[in-house]
C-alpha cells in the first residue's frame, strides 16, 4: 500500500492530533505501538470479516464505538467533502451507511464475504489506524474491490471501530476463472492542471504472450519475441492513464521544464515503404495534429523526463507501465489477439491503423487493410474510438507505447508478478500497441518490439502509470 497516499487520506478524514498533523506534513509519524493492542486490533478486523460471513449485522454493530459511526464511501470529490463535514462534527451525528449494510446482511440470500489484503495497522495509545485492500465477494464473485481505512479507539480496554471509509473500484470477477471484467472503472486525477486521467486497474492474473499460430508468417521484427506464453499474477494495485499522453499535455511539460526541442525525428516515407529521418519534432511531426492527438517524436528518455516532472508536480511517483502491466491492461480480460473484433472490415470501428485512408497517402505500403476506413491517415485524437473492457482508450493502434522494461528477445526468464524486467539490453526498451501505419498482423495485444531509448519516431508515444 502506498503509505504517502494513505497518510494523505487519513490527514483529511481523521482527527488524530499529532498523528494527523504528521501525515498532513508528509512525514512518517512515529507510533508507540503495543504488541498486545496490535493483536487485538487484528482480532477486531477478523471479527468484522466473520460477522459478514455469518450475516450477523447485530454482532457487527457491536464492534462499532456507537451506532452512528462514519461509514462512508469516498468515490468522488463530493463524497470527500461530505466526509470532511461529517468528521468535523464527529460525535455520532450525521447520516451513516451502516444501517443499510446491516440490512443487506439481514436480507441477502447470497453467500457474502469480505477479503482483506495488505493489511497495515498503526497504533498509538488508545488510537489506531487500519488500512487494507479489500474485495467484497458475492457468491464467489468479486462484486467490488477497493482501499479501506478504519479509525479505531480503545474504550475501557476494548478496541472499537470509530470510522470506516473506503474508495470503491467497481469490478466483477469470476474467481474460478480468475478473469477480471470491470463494469465501471474508477478514475482519478492528481491535479486539475495538466494531470492525466488515471484508471484504476483491478488485480488479477492473465496469460502473457502469443499462443502458437498467432504470429503466423510475420516478418522478423514482429515474430518470435512474444513466447513462451506464461502466467502472470498482478497482486499490486496500480493505475494507468486512460489515454496516451497528448500533445497539449506534453507541451505543458516542455514549457514548465524549458525542455529544448529535439533536432530530428524519423517518420514513414511518402510511399509507406520505410522510414526516413527528418528535422521534425513533437510539435512539428510533419503532418497535422490537434492538441488532443497523442504526442509523437518522444523517445523513452523523453518519457522518463515527463514522468519525473509529473511526479514532482503531484507528489506521487509516476512511471511508465511495465510490459506485463501494459499487456494485462490492454487485454482487459480477453484472450484473443485483440480486445476487439478480428474482422478486417470492422477493425476501423475500433482503432486507427494502416487502412484505406492511410494507404491513399502512402501508396507503396503493401500491408494496408483494404477492407475499411478509420478516417485518419496519420494520428487521431485520443478517445476517438471505443475503449477496451477496462475503460482504456487506444491501447491498440494510433501510436505504440513505450514501457519500462529492458529488451529481451523472448520471455524466457521473464518476471511472473507484473514487475519490470530490468535485466537485458537496457539501451533498448520494449514497445507495445501498434500504430496508425501498421499492418493488422502486428496490431495485437501480445506484439512487442525492442527499440533504442533515444529513438524518436512519429509512430511512438507513451502513457503513464502509477502504483497505488
Secondary structure by P-SEA (a helix, b strand, c coil): ccaaaaaaaaaaccccaaaaaaaaacccccccccaaaaaaaaaaaaaaaaaaaaccaaaaaaacccccccccccccaaaaaaaaaaaaacccccccaaaaaaaaaacccccccccccbbbbbbccccbbbbbbbbbcccccccbbbbbbbbbbbcccbbbbcbbbbbbbbbbbcccccbbbbcbbbbbbcccccccbbbbbbbbccccccccccccccccccccccccbbbbbbccccccccccccaaaaaaaaaaaccccccccccccccccccccccccccccccccccccccccccaaaaaaaaaaaaaaccbbbbcccaaaaaaaaaccccccccccccccccccccccccaaaaaacccccccccccccccccccccccccccccccccccccbbbbcccccccccccccccccccccccccbbbbcccccccccccccccbbbbbbcccccccccccccccc
